[in-house]
Amino acid sequence: MKKEVAFNDIIRKVRKDTFGKGPERIHTTFVENMAITRMYGNFTPTEKFIAQTPEGKKMVHSARTHMIKDLYKDQVPEGLEELCGSRLVHLFTDIKVDEDVAISVFMFEKNIE
């Protein structure tokens, strides 16, 4: 359980530093070589305001998913690979704007112990 909490802390910090707000609730489950992270309460008041129109929803969705993918592609957050004992090879992420829930699947080279 300690590893999940430490993983959540890294993910929350990355999102807070990137968007100005981290998730209010976060839960990670490790399965073989994957960390599956569910996040609730992600949006800033500005994003909530923008998401009131269909165009705004698309914009918020695109910004949240593409920025995170680009961020991890450019540099893996400090301590993430060390914590999992393996190199991060893929990140899959999506967010449901209406429900304010996000999911990320981190795929590592080796199984997470």
Disulfide bonds with the S-S distance in Angstrom:
none
